[in-house]
Amino acid sequence: MTINCNGQLLDLHTPKIMGVLNLTPDSFYDGGKFKNDKEVLNQVEKNIKDGMDILDIGAYSSRPGADDISEEEELKRQQSILKTIIDSFPEVIISIDTFRSKVAEESINCGAHIINDISAGHLDLSMMDIIAKHQVPFIMMHMKGTPQTMKSLASYDDLMKEVVYYFSERISIARSKGINDLIIDPGFGFAKTINQNFELLNHLKFLKHLDLPILTGISRKSMIYKTLEITAKEAINGTTALHMACLMNGSSILRVHDVLEAKQCIELYQKLTEK
């Protein structure tokens, strides 16, 4: 439950907060929110003050049906601001949300600490080799297909059994390549219906048998706002409610848009569960 982030040891026995920084114009909640580097840096600074442990930077929108941009465009969106963030906040642990090995390696060479791959290495077969080469923590998410096709692939004979099997296979490959630090993400909203998302959350503890830290990303997602018949912008209360369920069911990292509210949720969870 401890991961090595370029010499910084992050203890996941205490739940941690991963703050989302989308550099995309079309993400489902905050696409196009930041107009320039100053606005990005202000947001990072606020998240650090609010209690963020990891910053997750993404330059490729993985919402259902999003446009498939080129590797070059993803790097163009990300590289300059990544260097600026590292220069401005050298202490922050940075995760890069990408499924492309070239983007991963260039980001690691710039100083990123973690790679967060929505495909767990499926969409770029060189990804795990790059992770093994640099020995950075690797977040592997469950997904079927691609962001462009996944909505049509939400069919399972046994959801939890298939998710566990998927991770068992991915973990085996990662270990065979010598990757040490692994984190699993069940992939809420990725090739799953709203009901399947709730089934996954209700049975999240099943994934504890894999003996790896669990990351959950449910912040402001459609399983919340469609259930409540509101918008993503109105979904902070529902997000906090489900964050508590994630923590109670074994989540070690909450991937969030709203750091302060997540921090408060974790503090209350710790009070509930203290011996």
GIBELMO-V165437 format. One record per pair of residues at least 24 apart in sequence whose ideal C-beta (glycine too) atoms are under 10 Angstrom apart, sorted by the first residue. I is the first residue (numbers start at 1). J is the second residue. D is the distance in Angstrom with one decimal. If there is no record, write none. Layout:
i	j	d
I	J	D
I	J	D
This chain:
i	j	d
1	211	9.3
1	212	8.8
1	213	5.9
1	252	6.9
2	181	8.5
2	213	9.2
3	54	9.9
3	93	9.4
3	113	9.1
3	114	7.8
3	136	9.2
3	137	4.5
3	138	9.6
3	139	9.8
3	180	8.6
3	181	4.3
3	182	8.6
3	183	7.1
3	213	7.3
3	252	9.8
3	253	9.9
4	113	9.0
4	135	7.7
4	136	8.5
4	137	7.2
4	180	7.3
4	181	5.9
5	54	8.3
5	93	5.0
5	94	8.7
5	95	9.0
5	112	9.5
5	113	4.0
5	114	6.3
5	136	7.6
5	137	6.4
5	181	8.4
6	93	8.5
6	94	9.6
6	108	8.9
6	111	7.9
6	112	8.9
6	113	5.1
6	114	9.3
6	134	9.2
6	135	9.2
6	136	7.4
6	137	9.6
7	113	9.3
8	91	8.7
8	93	6.3
8	113	7.3
10	53	7.0
10	54	7.6
10	93	6.6
10	113	8.9
10	114	9.1
10	137	8.3
10	181	9.3
10	213	9.5
10	252	10.0
10	253	9.4
11	252	9.8
12	53	9.4
12	183	8.1
12	212	9.7
12	213	4.6
12	214	9.2
12	215	9.4
12	251	9.9
12	252	4.2
12	253	6.8
13	213	9.4
13	252	8.0
14	53	9.3
14	252	8.6
14	266	8.1
14	270	7.6
15	53	9.1
15	213	9.7
15	216	10.0
15	243	9.5
15	246	8.9
15	247	5.8
15	250	9.9
15	251	6.7
15	252	5.8
15	253	7.0
15	254	6.6
15	262	9.0
15	263	9.8
15	265	9.0
15	266	5.0
15	267	9.9
15	269	7.0
15	270	7.9
16	51	9.6
16	52	8.9
16	53	4.0
16	54	6.4
16	93	9.2
16	213	8.9
16	215	9.1
16	251	9.8
16	252	6.7
16	253	5.0
16	254	7.6
16	255	9.9
16	262	9.7
16	266	8.4
17	47	8.4
17	50	8.4
17	51	6.0
17	52	5.3
17	53	5.2
17	54	7.3
17	55	10.0
17	243	9.8
17	253	7.5
17	254	5.6
17	255	8.3
17	256	6.1
17	258	9.7
17	259	5.7
17	260	9.5
17	261	9.9
17	262	5.0
17	263	6.1
17	265	9.3
17	266	7.0
18	47	9.9
18	52	7.5
18	53	6.9
18	54	4.3
18	55	7.5
18	56	5.0
18	93	9.1
18	95	6.5
18	97	9.8
18	114	9.0
18	116	8.3
18	139	9.0
18	183	9.9
18	215	7.0
18	216	9.8
18	217	8.2
18	219	9.7
18	253	5.4
18	254	6.8
18	255	4.4
18	256	6.8
18	259	9.1
18	262	9.0
19	43	8.5
19	44	7.9
19	46	9.2
19	47	4.1
19	48	8.4
19	50	8.1
19	51	9.1
19	52	4.0
19	53	8.3
19	54	7.1
19	55	5.5
19	56	6.7
19	57	9.7
19	92	9.3
19	95	9.6
19	219	9.8
19	254	9.7
19	255	8.2
19	256	6.4
19	257	7.8
19	258	8.8
19	259	4.9
19	262	8.5
20	47	9.0
20	52	9.8
20	55	8.5
20	56	5.5
20	57	8.7
20	58	7.3
20	95	9.9
20	97	8.3
20	217	8.2
20	219	6.9
20	220	9.5
20	255	6.3
20	256	6.5
20	257	5.2
20	258	9.3
20	259	9.2
21	47	8.0
21	52	9.8
21	55	5.9
21	56	6.6
21	57	4.9
21	58	7.2
21	59	9.5
21	78	9.9
21	81	8.6
21	82	9.9
21	85	8.2
21	94	9.3
21	95	9.7
21	97	8.9
21	257	9.6
22	56	9.1
22	57	8.3
22	58	5.4
22	59	8.1
22	60	9.6
22	61	7.5
22	62	10.0
22	63	9.9
22	77	9.9
22	97	8.5
22	257	8.7
23	57	6.6
23	58	6.7
23	59	4.5
23	60	9.1
23	61	9.7
23	74	9.1
23	76	9.9
23	77	4.8
23	78	5.8
23	80	9.9
23	81	6.4
23	82	9.0
23	97	9.7
24	58	6.7
24	59	6.2
24	60	6.8
24	61	4.2
24	62	9.0
24	63	8.9
24	66	8.0
24	67	9.5
24	69	8.5
24	74	9.2
24	77	7.1
24	78	9.8
24	97	9.9
25	61	7.9
25	67	9.4
25	69	10.0
25	77	8.9
26	61	4.8
26	63	7.2
26	65	9.8
26	66	5.9
26	67	6.7
26	69	9.5
27	58	7.6
27	60	9.6
27	61	5.0
27	62	8.3
27	63	6.1
27	66	8.0
27	232	10.0
27	257	9.7
28	61	7.9
28	62	9.3
28	63	4.3
28	64	8.3
28	66	8.5
28	189	8.9
28	220	7.9
28	221	7.7
28	222	7.7
28	225	9.7
28	232	6.2
29	63	8.9
29	219	7.8
29	220	4.9
29	221	8.5
29	225	9.4
29	231	9.3
29	232	4.6
29	233	7.3
29	235	8.4
29	257	6.0
30	220	8.7
30	232	8.9
30	233	9.5
30	257	6.3
31	61	6.7
31	63	8.3
31	66	9.1
33	257	9.8
34	81	8.7
36	81	9.5
37	80	7.8
37	81	5.9
37	84	5.5
37	85	8.9
37	88	9.2
38	84	9.8
40	81	5.6
40	84	7.7
40	85	7.2
40	88	9.6
41	81	8.6
41	84	6.9
41	85	7.0
41	87	9.9
41	88	5.6
41	89	8.1
43	259	9.8
44	81	9.6
44	84	9.6
44	85	5.9
44	88	7.5
44	89	6.0
44	92	7.1
44	94	9.7
45	88	8.1
45	89	7.4
45	92	9.8
46	259	7.7
46	260	8.6
47	89	9.8
47	92	8.8
47	256	9.2
47	257	9.7
47	258	9.4
47	259	4.6
47	260	8.7
47	263	10.0
48	89	6.6
48	91	8.4
48	92	6.4
48	259	8.5
49	259	8.7
49	260	8.7
50	256	10.0
50	258	8.5
50	259	4.0
50	260	4.0
50	261	8.7
50	262	8.5
50	263	6.1
50	264	9.5
51	259	5.8
51	260	6.8
51	262	7.7
51	263	3.7
51	264	8.8
51	266	8.2
51	267	9.0
52	92	7.7
52	93	9.1
52	256	8.6
52	259	4.7
52	260	9.3
52	262	8.7
52	263	8.2
53	92	9.0
53	93	6.7
53	253	8.0
53	254	9.6
53	259	9.2
53	263	9.5
54	92	8.0
54	93	4.8
54	94	7.5
54	95	5.4
54	113	8.1
54	114	6.8
54	116	9.2
54	137	9.7
54	139	9.8
54	215	9.5
54	253	7.2
54	255	8.6
55	82	10.0
55	85	7.2
55	89	8.1
55	92	5.3
55	93	7.0
55	94	5.2
55	95	6.8
55	96	9.7
55	112	9.5
55	113	9.5
55	114	9.6
55	259	9.9
56	93	9.8
56	94	8.0
56	95	4.3
56	96	7.7
56	97	5.4
56	114	8.1
56	116	5.9
56	139	8.8
56	215	9.5
56	217	9.0
56	253	9.6
56	255	6.3
56	256	9.4
57	81	7.8
57	82	6.3
57	85	7.5
57	94	6.4
57	95	7.1
57	96	5.7
57	97	6.5
57	98	9.0
57	107	8.0
57	112	7.7
57	116	9.1
58	95	9.1
58	96	7.7
58	97	3.4
58	98	7.3
58	116	8.0
58	118	9.3
59	96	8.6
59	97	7.9
59	98	7.5
59	103	7.8
59	107	9.7
60	97	7.4
60	98	6.4
60	99	7.7
60	100	7.9
60	103	8.1
60	118	8.9
60	147	8.4
61	147	7.4
62	97	7.7
62	98	9.8
62	99	8.4
62	118	5.3
62	119	9.4
62	141	9.2
62	143	8.5
62	146	8.8
62	147	4.5
62	148	9.8
62	150	8.9
62	187	10.0
62	189	9.3
62	190	7.6
63	147	6.7
63	189	8.4
63	190	9.8
63	221	9.6
63	222	9.4
64	147	6.4
64	148	8.2
64	149	9.3
64	150	6.3
64	151	4.9
64	152	9.8
64	189	7.6
64	190	8.3
64	191	9.1
64	222	8.7
65	147	7.2
65	148	6.3
65	149	9.1
65	150	9.0
65	151	6.9
66	146	9.7
66	147	5.2
66	148	7.2
67	147	9.2
67	148	8.4
68	146	7.5
68	147	7.6
68	148	5.9
70	100	9.8
71	98	9.3
71	100	5.5
71	101	9.6
71	102	5.8
71	103	6.4
71	106	9.9
71	124	9.6
72	102	9.5
72	103	9.8
74	98	6.8
74	99	9.8
74	100	6.7
74	102	9.1
74	103	5.5
75	100	8.7
75	102	7.6
75	103	5.9
75	106	6.4
75	107	8.7
78	103	7.2
78	106	8.8
78	107	7.2
78	110	9.2
78	112	9.7
79	103	8.9
79	106	6.7
79	107	7.7
79	110	6.8
82	106	9.1
82	107	6.3
82	110	5.4
82	111	7.7
82	112	6.8
83	110	5.7
83	111	7.8
85	110	9.7
85	111	9.1
85	112	9.7
86	110	6.6
86	111	4.5
86	112	8.1
87	111	9.1
93	137	9.4
95	136	9.3
95	137	8.2
95	139	7.0
95	183	9.6
95	215	9.6
95	253	9.6
95	255	9.0
96	136	9.3
96	139	9.9
97	139	8.7
97	141	9.6
97	217	9.9
97	255	9.2
98	123	9.8
98	124	8.9
98	127	8.8
99	123	4.4
99	124	5.8
99	127	6.9
99	141	9.2
99	143	9.2
99	146	8.9
99	147	9.4
100	124	5.4
100	126	8.9
100	127	7.6
100	130	9.6
101	125	8.4
101	126	4.0
101	127	4.6
101	128	8.5
101	129	7.3
101	130	4.5
101	131	8.6
101	133	9.8
102	126	8.2
102	127	9.7
102	130	8.4
103	127	9.7
103	130	9.8
104	130	5.3
104	131	7.3
104	134	8.4
104	136	8.4
104	138	9.3
105	129	9.8
105	130	4.9
105	131	9.4
105	133	7.9
105	134	7.3
106	130	10.0
107	136	9.6
108	133	8.9
108	134	4.9
108	135	9.8
108	136	5.9
109	134	8.5
112	136	7.6
113	137	7.2
114	138	7.6
114	139	6.6
114	181	8.4
114	183	8.2
115	139	6.9
115	140	9.7
116	140	8.9
116	141	7.6
116	183	8.4
116	185	7.7
116	215	8.1
116	217	9.4
116	255	8.3
117	141	6.7
117	143	9.5
117	170	9.8
117	185	9.2
118	142	9.1
118	143	5.5
118	146	9.1
118	147	7.6
118	150	9.5
118	185	8.2
118	187	7.3
118	190	6.7
118	217	9.7
119	143	5.9
119	144	9.6
119	145	9.3
119	146	7.9
119	147	9.6
119	170	9.7
119	187	9.7
119	190	9.4
120	166	7.7
120	167	7.9
120	169	9.2
120	170	4.6
120	171	9.3
120	173	9.0
120	174	8.5
120	182	9.7
120	184	8.4
120	185	8.6
120	187	9.0
121	170	6.7
121	173	7.1
121	174	7.6
121	177	9.5
121	179	9.7
122	146	9.3
122	166	9.5
122	170	8.3
123	147	9.8
128	170	8.8
128	173	6.4
128	174	5.9
128	176	9.1
128	177	5.2
128	178	9.6
128	179	6.5
129	177	6.6
129	179	9.7
131	174	7.5
131	177	7.6
131	178	9.4
131	179	5.3
131	180	9.7
131	181	9.2
131	182	9.3
132	174	8.0
132	176	9.4
132	177	4.3
132	178	5.0
132	179	5.2
132	180	9.0
133	177	9.3
133	178	9.4
133	179	9.9
134	179	10.0
135	178	8.0
135	179	7.6
135	180	6.4
135	181	7.9
136	179	8.9
136	180	9.5
136	181	7.4
137	179	8.8
137	180	8.2
137	181	3.8
137	182	7.3
137	183	6.4
137	213	9.2
138	170	9.5
138	174	6.5
138	177	9.9
138	179	5.7
138	180	9.1
138	181	6.8
138	182	5.7
138	183	7.2
138	184	9.9
139	181	9.5
139	182	8.0
139	183	4.5
139	184	7.6
139	185	5.7
139	213	9.1
139	215	5.9
139	217	9.9
139	253	8.4
139	255	9.1
140	166	9.0
140	167	7.0
140	170	5.1
140	171	7.7
140	173	9.7
140	174	7.2
140	179	9.6
140	182	6.5
140	183	7.2
140	184	5.7
140	185	6.9
140	187	9.5
140	212	8.9
140	215	9.4
141	166	9.9
141	167	9.7
141	170	9.6
141	183	9.4
141	184	7.7
141	185	4.0
141	186	7.6
141	187	4.6
141	188	9.5
141	190	6.8
141	215	8.1
141	217	8.1
142	166	5.4
142	167	6.8
142	170	8.6
142	184	7.7
142	185	7.0
142	186	5.4
142	187	4.0
142	188	9.3
142	190	6.9
142	191	8.1
142	192	8.7
142	200	8.8
142	207	9.5
143	185	9.2
143	186	9.9
143	187	5.0
143	189	9.5
143	190	4.1
143	191	5.6
143	192	9.0
144	187	8.9
144	190	7.7
144	191	4.0
144	192	9.0
145	190	8.8
145	191	6.1
146	190	9.9
146	191	9.6
147	190	8.0
147	191	9.7
149	191	8.6
150	187	9.1
150	189	8.9
150	190	5.6
150	191	4.0
150	192	8.5
151	189	9.8
151	190	9.5
151	191	7.5
151	192	9.5
151	193	9.1
152	191	8.6
153	190	9.4
153	191	4.6
153	192	9.3
154	189	9.9
154	190	9.0
154	191	5.1
154	192	5.4
154	193	5.0
154	194	9.8
154	195	9.7
154	196	6.3
154	197	9.7
155	191	8.7
155	193	9.3
155	196	9.6
156	191	8.9
156	192	8.5
156	193	9.7
156	196	7.2
156	199	9.4
159	186	9.8
159	192	7.7
159	193	9.8
159	195	9.7
159	196	5.6
159	197	9.8
159	199	5.8
159	200	6.5
159	203	8.2
160	186	9.4
160	196	9.9
160	199	7.5
160	200	7.3
160	202	9.6
160	203	5.1
160	204	9.3
160	206	5.3
160	207	8.4
161	206	9.0
163	187	8.1
163	192	9.4
163	196	9.9
163	200	7.1
163	203	9.1
163	204	10.0
163	206	8.1
163	207	7.3
163	210	10.0
164	203	9.9
164	206	6.4
164	207	6.8
164	209	7.4
164	210	7.1
167	207	7.1
167	209	9.9
167	210	5.6
167	212	8.0
168	209	9.6
168	210	7.1
170	210	9.9
171	210	6.7
171	211	9.3
171	212	7.1
181	212	9.3
181	213	9.0
182	210	9.1
182	211	9.9
182	212	5.3
182	213	8.1
183	212	6.4
183	213	4.8
183	214	7.4
183	215	5.3
183	252	7.6
183	253	6.9
184	210	6.4
184	212	5.2
184	213	7.4
184	214	5.8
184	215	7.0
184	252	9.8
185	213	9.8
185	214	7.4
185	215	4.4
185	216	7.1
185	217	6.4
185	251	9.7
185	253	8.5
185	255	7.7
186	214	7.2
186	215	8.5
186	216	7.0
186	217	8.9
186	218	9.8
186	246	9.8
186	251	9.4
187	215	9.9
187	216	9.6
187	217	7.9
188	216	6.8
188	217	6.0
188	218	4.9
188	219	9.4
188	221	6.1
188	222	9.5
188	223	6.5
188	224	9.8
188	242	9.1
188	246	9.2
188	255	9.6
189	217	7.9
189	218	7.9
189	221	5.0
189	222	6.4
189	223	6.5
190	217	9.2
192	223	8.5
193	222	9.9
193	223	8.9
194	221	9.4
194	222	6.8
194	223	5.0
194	224	9.3
194	226	6.0
194	227	6.3
195	223	8.9
195	227	9.7
196	223	9.0
197	221	7.7
197	222	8.4
197	223	4.1
197	224	9.2
197	227	9.3
197	242	9.4
198	223	6.6
198	227	8.2
198	242	9.0
198	245	9.5
200	249	9.8
201	242	6.7
201	245	5.9
201	246	6.8
201	249	6.8
201	251	9.4
202	245	8.1
202	249	7.6
203	249	8.0
204	245	8.2
204	246	6.8
204	247	9.9
204	248	8.9
204	249	3.8
204	250	5.7
204	251	6.8
205	248	9.0
205	249	5.1
205	250	5.2
205	251	10.0
206	249	9.3
206	250	9.2
207	249	8.9
207	250	7.1
207	251	9.5
208	249	8.6
208	250	4.9
208	252	10.0
212	252	8.9
213	250	9.3
213	251	8.7
213	252	4.0
213	253	6.5
214	246	8.3
214	249	8.5
214	250	5.7
214	251	5.1
214	252	5.6
214	253	7.4
215	246	9.5
215	251	7.1
215	252	7.0
215	253	4.1
215	254	7.9
215	255	5.9
216	242	8.6
216	243	7.9
216	245	9.2
216	246	4.3
216	247	8.7
216	249	8.6
216	250	9.1
216	251	4.3
216	252	8.8
216	253	7.2
216	254	6.1
216	255	6.8
216	256	9.5
217	246	9.4
217	251	9.8
217	253	9.0
217	254	8.1
217	255	3.8
217	256	8.1
217	257	9.9
218	242	5.1
218	243	7.1
218	245	8.8
218	246	6.6
218	251	9.3
218	254	8.4
218	255	8.3
218	256	8.8
219	243	7.9
219	254	7.7
219	255	6.5
219	256	4.5
219	257	4.8
219	258	7.0
219	261	9.5
219	262	8.0
220	256	8.7
220	257	5.7
220	258	8.0
232	257	9.0
236	261	6.1
237	261	9.0
239	265	9.0
240	264	7.9
240	265	5.3
240	268	9.5
241	265	8.9
243	269	8.5
244	268	7.4
244	269	6.2
244	272	8.6
247	272	8.9
247	273	8.4
248	272	8.2
248	273	8.2
